[in-house]
């Protein structure tokens, strides 16, 4: 993995739930890590769903290895949130490929 290709900055966020003093539960996304990344592939694909046509933006981010990332986390890049759908390890803890879909 070449450092020069990691030319984008992304934020990896994790959903947290806190209990307010009144007993209500508040859900928020908190910043887990801010890392440099490379965009490997970016596409917009249309497909037919049960309710008509839909468009999804799929992006593959390549980052240095970071332990503890799960598919329950999400990525924020240039003001857009992406749900992580798949995590693939590159080599032996050399890096990660994060396949993500834009949140609509």
Secondary structure, DSSP 4 states (H G I P E B T S, - for coil): --GGG--EEEEEEEEEEEE-TTS-EEEEEEEEEEEEEEEEEEEEEEEEETTEEEEEEEEEEEEE--TT--TT-EEEETTEEEEEEEEEEETTTTEEEEEEEE--
